[in-house]
Amino acid sequence: MSTPGSWCSMSVNLAGDAMIRCCTYPERAPILALSGVAVSVSVTSADRMAVSEADVGNARLLLLAARTYLAECERLHALARDDGPPAASAAA
């Protein structure tokens, strides 16, 4: 039996009420959960009982993307506090 590929497409606008957490288990794949008033998104491996090399690679890419997201949020927030014009993104 083949493992299904990745699937889903959506946009999530996180507000102050967002909950972001990672649920871990002794012998199962972790679950990254994003929740808000009207949305709940879970990210986990295709096989909850085993973590593959592809899952580790995807987790690393997710971390890199999250770091870039954080850096951009911090940069834009700092600019808004300084009332300066937005600079070109280093991540772009």
ROKEZA-206617 format. One record per atom (N, C-alpha, C): residue number from 1; residue in three letters; x, y, z. Coordinates in nm, 4 decimals. Example, Ala and Ser with C-alpha at 12.3 -4.5 7.8 and 13.67 -1.06 7.14 Angstrom:
2
[atom 1,ALA,[1.3190,-0.5690,0.7800]],
[atom 1,ALA,[1.2300,-0.4500,0.7800]],
[atom 1,ALA,[1.3200,-0.3300,0.7800]],
[atom 2,SER,[1.2850,-0.2250,0.7080]],
[atom 2,SER,[1.3670,-0.1060,0.7140]],
[atom 2,SER,[1.2900,0.0030,0.7870]],
This chain:
92
[atom 1,MET,[0.0850,-0.1176,0.0000]],
[atom 1,MET,[0.0000,0.0000,0.0000]],
[atom 1,MET,[0.0901,0.1246,0.0000]],
[atom 2,SER,[0.0644,0.2159,-0.0874]],
[atom 2,SER,[0.1467,0.3367,-0.0946]],
[atom 2,SER,[0.0965,0.4407,0.0048]],
[atom 3,THR,[0.1890,0.5243,0.0517]],
[atom 3,THR,[0.1555,0.6321,0.1432]],
[atom 3,THR,[0.1039,0.7493,0.0617]],
[atom 4,PRO,[-0.0093,0.8086,0.1026]],
[atom 4,PRO,[-0.0602,0.9237,0.0270]],
[atom 4,PRO,[0.0365,1.0412,0.0358]],
[atom 5,GLY,[0.0374,1.1248,-0.0674]],
[atom 5,GLY,[0.1227,1.2429,-0.0684]],
[atom 5,GLY,[0.0645,1.3519,0.0188]],
[atom 6,SER,[0.1340,1.4634,0.0262]],
[atom 6,SER,[0.0860,1.5780,0.1021]],
[atom 6,SER,[-0.0404,1.6309,0.0377]],
[atom 7,TRP,[-0.1295,1.6821,0.1178]],
[atom 7,TRP,[-0.2527,1.7369,0.0629]],
[atom 7,TRP,[-0.3055,1.8463,0.1539]],
[atom 8,CYS,[-0.3616,1.9487,0.1011]],
[atom 8,CYS,[-0.4308,2.0562,0.1703]],
[atom 8,CYS,[-0.3788,2.1890,0.1179]],
[atom 9,SER,[-0.4663,2.2842,0.1098]],
[atom 9,SER,[-0.4288,2.4192,0.0729]],
[atom 9,SER,[-0.5208,2.5138,0.1476]],
[atom 10,MET,[-0.4614,2.6043,0.2244]],
[atom 10,MET,[-0.5420,2.6993,0.3004]],
[atom 10,MET,[-0.4555,2.8154,0.3450]],
[atom 11,SER,[-0.5207,2.9212,0.3850]],
[atom 11,SER,[-0.4529,3.0352,0.4453]],
[atom 11,SER,[-0.5058,3.0506,0.5866]],
[atom 12,VAL,[-0.4177,3.0803,0.6787]],
[atom 12,VAL,[-0.4570,3.1003,0.8176]],
[atom 12,VAL,[-0.4000,3.2338,0.8627]],
[atom 13,ASN,[-0.4858,3.3220,0.9053]],
[atom 13,ASN,[-0.4434,3.4505,0.9607]],
[atom 13,ASN,[-0.4496,3.4381,1.1120]],
[atom 14,LEU,[-0.3322,3.4342,1.1758]],
[atom 14,LEU,[-0.3263,3.4151,1.3202]],
[atom 14,LEU,[-0.3447,3.5485,1.3913]],
[atom 15,ALA,[-0.4342,3.5505,1.4895]],
[atom 15,ALA,[-0.4596,3.6694,1.5698]],
[atom 15,ALA,[-0.4044,3.6462,1.7104]],
[atom 16,GLY,[-0.4309,3.7380,1.7994]],
[atom 16,GLY,[-0.3821,3.7284,1.9363]],
[atom 16,GLY,[-0.4358,3.6095,2.0126]],
[atom 17,ASP,[-0.5456,3.5526,1.9651]],
[atom 17,ASP,[-0.6058,3.4378,2.0351]],
[atom 17,ASP,[-0.5484,3.3036,1.9869]],
[atom 18,ALA,[-0.4516,3.3074,1.8976]],
[atom 18,ALA,[-0.3963,3.1841,1.8407]],
[atom 18,ALA,[-0.3234,3.1026,1.9472]],
[atom 19,MET,[-0.3373,2.9719,1.9347]],
[atom 19,MET,[-0.2614,2.8789,2.0186]],
[atom 19,MET,[-0.1738,2.7965,1.9253]],
[atom 20,ILE,[-0.0451,2.7928,1.9528]],
[atom 20,ILE,[0.0485,2.7163,1.8708]],
[atom 20,ILE,[0.1256,2.6256,1.9657]],
[atom 21,ARG,[0.1212,2.4965,1.9386]],
[atom 21,ARG,[0.1899,2.4031,2.0273]],
[atom 21,ARG,[0.2342,2.2797,1.9509]],
[atom 22,CYS,[0.3227,2.2061,2.0130]],
[atom 22,CYS,[0.3672,2.0790,1.9570]],
[atom 22,CYS,[0.3388,1.9705,2.0600]],
[atom 23,CYS,[0.2596,1.8747,2.0209]],
[atom 23,CYS,[0.2268,1.7620,2.1084]],
[atom 23,CYS,[0.3239,1.6487,2.0771]],
[atom 24,THR,[0.3902,1.5995,2.1787]],
[atom 24,THR,[0.4870,1.4922,2.1590]],
[atom 24,THR,[0.4416,1.3671,2.2328]],
[atom 25,TYR,[0.4849,1.2535,2.1824]],
[atom 25,TYR,[0.4467,1.1234,2.2359]],
[atom 25,TYR,[0.5711,1.0347,2.2402]],
[atom 26,PRO,[0.5788,0.9420,2.3363]],
[atom 26,PRO,[0.6997,0.8599,2.3501]],
[atom 26,PRO,[0.7382,0.7806,2.2245]],
[atom 27,GLU,[0.6404,0.7248,2.1533]],
[atom 27,GLU,[0.6742,0.6381,2.0398]],
[atom 27,GLU,[0.5907,0.6659,1.9150]],
[atom 28,ARG,[0.5420,0.7884,1.9019]],
[atom 28,ARG,[0.4653,0.8273,1.7836]],
[atom 28,ARG,[0.5169,0.9602,1.7311]],
[atom 29,ALA,[0.4805,0.9899,1.6085]],
[atom 29,ALA,[0.5195,1.1172,1.5470]],
[atom 29,ALA,[0.4555,1.2334,1.6231]],
[atom 30,PRO,[0.5268,1.3443,1.6361]],
[atom 30,PRO,[0.4692,1.4620,1.7023]],
[atom 30,PRO,[0.3612,1.5249,1.6146]],
[atom 31,ILE,[0.2817,1.6103,1.6766]],
[atom 31,ILE,[0.1783,1.6858,1.6054]],
[atom 31,ILE,[0.1998,1.8332,1.6345]],
[atom 32,LEU,[0.2189,1.9126,1.5290]],
[atom 32,LEU,[0.2266,2.0574,1.5409]],
[atom 32,LEU,[0.0848,2.1091,1.5216]],
[atom 33,ALA,[0.0337,2.1836,1.6193]],
[atom 33,ALA,[-0.1052,2.2293,1.6149]],
[atom 33,ALA,[-0.1124,2.3814,1.6194]],
[atom 34,LEU,[-0.1922,2.4379,1.5297]],
[atom 34,LEU,[-0.2224,2.5800,1.5268]],
[atom 34,LEU,[-0.3730,2.5922,1.5427]],
[atom 35,SER,[-0.4177,2.6687,1.6419]],
[atom 35,SER,[-0.5609,2.6802,1.6678]],
[atom 35,SER,[-0.5990,2.8246,1.6922]],
[atom 36,GLY,[-0.7183,2.8595,1.6482]],
[atom 36,GLY,[-0.7782,2.9894,1.6725]],
[atom 36,GLY,[-0.9266,2.9697,1.6900]],
[atom 37,VAL,[-1.0000,3.0790,1.6981]],
[atom 37,VAL,[-1.1440,3.0707,1.7192]],
[atom 37,VAL,[-1.2126,2.9915,1.6081]],
[atom 38,ALA,[-1.1751,3.0151,1.4838]],
[atom 38,ALA,[-1.2464,2.9534,1.3719]],
[atom 38,ALA,[-1.1629,2.8546,1.2924]],
[atom 39,VAL,[-1.0470,2.8147,1.3449]],
[atom 39,VAL,[-0.9607,2.7274,1.2655]],
[atom 39,VAL,[-0.8777,2.6375,1.3573]],
[atom 40,SER,[-0.8487,2.5207,1.3062]],
[atom 40,SER,[-0.7573,2.4298,1.3736]],
[atom 40,SER,[-0.6797,2.3556,1.2654]],
[atom 41,VAL,[-0.5474,2.3628,1.2709]],
[atom 41,VAL,[-0.4623,2.2984,1.1718]],
[atom 41,VAL,[-0.3629,2.2098,1.2460]],
[atom 42,SER,[-0.3497,2.0871,1.2006]],
[atom 42,SER,[-0.2522,1.9952,1.2578]],
[atom 42,SER,[-0.1558,1.9515,1.1492]],
[atom 43,VAL,[-0.0271,1.9436,1.1839]],
[atom 43,VAL,[0.0754,1.8978,1.0919]],
[atom 43,VAL,[0.1452,1.7797,1.1579]],
[atom 44,THR,[0.1505,1.6669,1.0881]],
[atom 44,THR,[0.2182,1.5495,1.1391]],
[atom 44,THR,[0.2676,1.4663,1.0220]],
[atom 45,SER,[0.3327,1.3571,1.0505]],
[atom 45,SER,[0.3832,1.2707,0.9435]],
[atom 45,SER,[0.2695,1.1893,0.8838]],
[atom 46,ALA,[0.2913,1.1372,0.7662]],
[atom 46,ALA,[0.1891,1.0555,0.6994]],
[atom 46,ALA,[0.1607,0.9274,0.7779]],
[atom 47,ASP,[0.2612,0.8756,0.8443]],
[atom 47,ASP,[0.2476,0.7553,0.9261]],
[atom 47,ASP,[0.2730,0.7946,1.0708]],
[atom 48,ARG,[0.1688,0.8032,1.1506]],
[atom 48,ARG,[0.1817,0.8491,1.2889]],
[atom 48,ARG,[0.2681,0.7569,1.3753]],
[atom 49,MET,[0.2890,0.6347,1.3309]],
[atom 49,MET,[0.3653,0.5396,1.4110]],
[atom 49,MET,[0.5139,0.5386,1.3750]],
[atom 50,ALA,[0.5532,0.6069,1.2695]],
[atom 50,ALA,[0.6936,0.6071,1.2275]],
[atom 50,ALA,[0.7291,0.7417,1.1653]],
[atom 51,VAL,[0.8462,0.7907,1.1957]],
[atom 51,VAL,[0.8962,0.9157,1.1381]],
[atom 51,VAL,[1.0027,0.8798,1.0354]],
[atom 52,SER,[0.9801,0.9208,0.9120]],
[atom 52,SER,[1.0721,0.8873,0.8025]],
[atom 52,SER,[1.1776,0.9962,0.7837]],
[atom 53,GLU,[1.2740,0.9673,0.6987]],
[atom 53,GLU,[1.3761,1.0671,0.6637]],
[atom 53,GLU,[1.3100,1.1884,0.5981]],
[atom 54,ALA,[1.2070,1.1648,0.5181]],
[atom 54,ALA,[1.1333,1.2750,0.4549]],
[atom 54,ALA,[1.0651,1.3622,0.5603]],
[atom 55,ASP,[1.0122,1.3004,0.6660]],
[atom 55,ASP,[0.9486,1.3771,0.7740]],
[atom 55,ASP,[1.0508,1.4680,0.8425]],
[atom 56,VAL,[1.1707,1.4153,0.8672]],
[atom 56,VAL,[1.2766,1.4954,0.9286]],
[atom 56,VAL,[1.3140,1.6114,0.8364]],
[atom 57,GLY,[1.3265,1.5841,0.7071]],
[atom 57,GLY,[1.3562,1.6898,0.6105]],
[atom 57,GLY,[1.2482,1.7961,0.6068]],
[atom 58,ASN,[1.1225,1.7541,0.6085]],
[atom 58,ASN,[1.0114,1.8500,0.6099]],
[atom 58,ASN,[1.0120,1.9334,0.7374]],
[atom 59,ALA,[1.0427,1.8711,0.8501]],
[atom 59,ALA,[1.0488,1.9445,0.9769]],
[atom 59,ALA,[1.1598,2.0500,0.9724]],
[atom 60,ARG,[1.2722,2.0157,0.9113]],
[atom 60,ARG,[1.3813,2.1128,0.8982]],
[atom 60,ARG,[1.3398,2.2305,0.8091]],
[atom 61,LEU,[1.2704,2.2017,0.7002]],
[atom 61,LEU,[1.2218,2.3085,0.6121]],
[atom 61,LEU,[1.1184,2.3951,0.6835]],
[atom 62,LEU,[1.0337,2.3335,0.7624]],
[atom 62,LEU,[0.9346,2.4079,0.8405]],
[atom 62,LEU,[1.0043,2.5016,0.9389]],
[atom 63,LEU,[1.1093,2.4533,1.0032]],
[atom 63,LEU,[1.1861,2.5356,1.0961]],
[atom 63,LEU,[1.2499,2.6542,1.0246]],
[atom 64,LEU,[1.3101,2.6306,0.9098]],
[atom 64,LEU,[1.3714,2.7397,0.8334]],
[atom 64,LEU,[1.2672,2.8442,0.7932]],
[atom 65,ALA,[1.1508,2.7981,0.7483]],
[atom 65,ALA,[1.0440,2.8907,0.7092]],
[atom 65,ALA,[0.9930,2.9686,0.8308]],
[atom 66,ALA,[0.9811,2.9016,0.9457]],
[atom 66,ALA,[0.9348,2.9689,1.0669]],
[atom 66,ALA,[1.0362,3.0733,1.1131]],
[atom 67,ARG,[1.1647,3.0437,1.1003]],
[atom 67,ARG,[1.2683,3.1413,1.1357]],
[atom 67,ARG,[1.2603,3.2648,1.0460]],
[atom 68,THR,[1.2384,3.2429,0.9168]],
[atom 68,THR,[1.2246,3.3542,0.8233]],
[atom 68,THR,[1.1005,3.4361,0.8563]],
[atom 69,TYR,[0.9899,3.3684,0.8867]],
[atom 69,TYR,[0.8653,3.4360,0.9243]],
[atom 69,TYR,[0.8882,3.5223,1.0482]],
[atom 70,LEU,[0.9551,3.4666,1.1483]],
[atom 70,LEU,[0.9852,3.5410,1.2709]],
[atom 70,LEU,[1.0710,3.6632,1.2411]],
[atom 71,ALA,[1.1753,3.6447,1.1631]],
[atom 71,ALA,[1.2644,3.7564,1.1311]],
[atom 71,ALA,[1.1890,3.8690,1.0600]],
[atom 72,GLU,[1.1025,3.8347,0.9689]],
[atom 72,GLU,[1.0248,3.9361,0.8962]],
[atom 72,GLU,[0.9253,4.0058,0.9887]],
[atom 73,CYS,[0.8592,3.9298,1.0765]],
[atom 73,CYS,[0.7664,3.9913,1.1722]],
[atom 73,CYS,[0.8402,4.0869,1.2644]],
[atom 74,GLU,[0.9568,4.0458,1.3145]],
[atom 74,GLU,[1.0352,4.1325,1.4021]],
[atom 74,GLU,[1.0825,4.2580,1.3288]],
[atom 75,ARG,[1.1271,4.2418,1.2041]],
[atom 75,ARG,[1.1746,4.3550,1.1258]],
[atom 75,ARG,[1.0624,4.4558,1.1020]],
[atom 76,LEU,[0.9480,4.4069,1.0582]],
[atom 76,LEU,[0.8354,4.4962,1.0281]],
[atom 76,LEU,[0.7780,4.5598,1.1545]],
[atom 77,HIS,[0.7770,4.4852,1.2632]],
[atom 77,HIS,[0.7294,4.5403,1.3902]],
[atom 77,HIS,[0.8218,4.6528,1.4371]],
[atom 78,ALA,[0.9531,4.6315,1.4247]],
[atom 78,ALA,[1.0496,4.7351,1.4631]],
[atom 78,ALA,[1.0338,4.8586,1.3755]],
[atom 79,LEU,[1.0118,4.8402,1.2472]],
[atom 79,LEU,[0.9910,4.9543,1.1581]],
[atom 79,LEU,[0.8653,5.0310,1.1948]],
[atom 80,ALA,[0.7607,4.9594,1.2306]],
[atom 80,ALA,[0.6357,5.0254,1.2676]],
[atom 80,ALA,[0.6548,5.1084,1.3946]],
[atom 81,ARG,[0.7362,5.0590,1.4870]],
[atom 81,ARG,[0.7637,5.1351,1.6095]],
[atom 81,ARG,[0.8457,5.2588,1.5792]],
[atom 82,ASP,[0.9350,5.2497,1.4807]],
[atom 82,ASP,[1.0213,5.3621,1.4434]],
[atom 82,ASP,[0.9556,5.4553,1.3422]],
[atom 83,ASP,[0.8389,5.4163,1.2904]],
[atom 83,ASP,[0.7688,5.4939,1.1874]],
[atom 83,ASP,[0.8555,5.5162,1.0646]],
[atom 84,GLY,[0.9472,5.4258,1.0380]],
[atom 84,GLY,[1.0312,5.4377,0.9201]],
[atom 84,GLY,[0.9700,5.3613,0.8036]],
[atom 85,PRO,[1.0159,5.3893,0.6812]],
[atom 85,PRO,[0.9633,5.3150,0.5664]],
[atom 85,PRO,[1.0151,5.1718,0.5694]],
[atom 86,PRO,[0.9341,5.0759,0.5214]],
[atom 86,PRO,[0.9801,4.9371,0.5192]],
[atom 86,PRO,[1.0995,4.9212,0.4264]],
[atom 87,ALA,[1.1991,4.8474,0.4742]],
[atom 87,ALA,[1.3182,4.8189,0.3926]],
[atom 87,ALA,[1.2940,4.6896,0.3146]],
[atom 88,ALA,[1.3760,4.6681,0.2133]],
[atom 88,ALA,[1.3653,4.5434,0.1363]],
[atom 88,ALA,[1.3979,4.4271,0.2277]],
[atom 89,SER,[1.3245,4.3195,0.2143]],
[atom 89,SER,[1.3435,4.2019,0.2982]],
[atom 89,SER,[1.4705,4.1275,0.2616]],
[atom 90,ALA,[1.5479,4.0891,0.3606]],
[atom 90,ALA,[1.6677,4.0071,0.3377]],
[atom 90,ALA,[1.6277,3.8650,0.3038]],
[atom 91,ALA,[1.5053,3.8252,0.3442]],
[atom 91,ALA,[1.4595,3.6870,0.3188]],
[atom 91,ALA,[1.4018,3.6707,0.1793]],
[atom 92,ALA,[1.3716,3.7788,0.1131]],
[atom 92,ALA,[1.3074,3.7694,-0.0194]],
[atom 92,ALA,[1.4058,3.7261,-0.1254]],
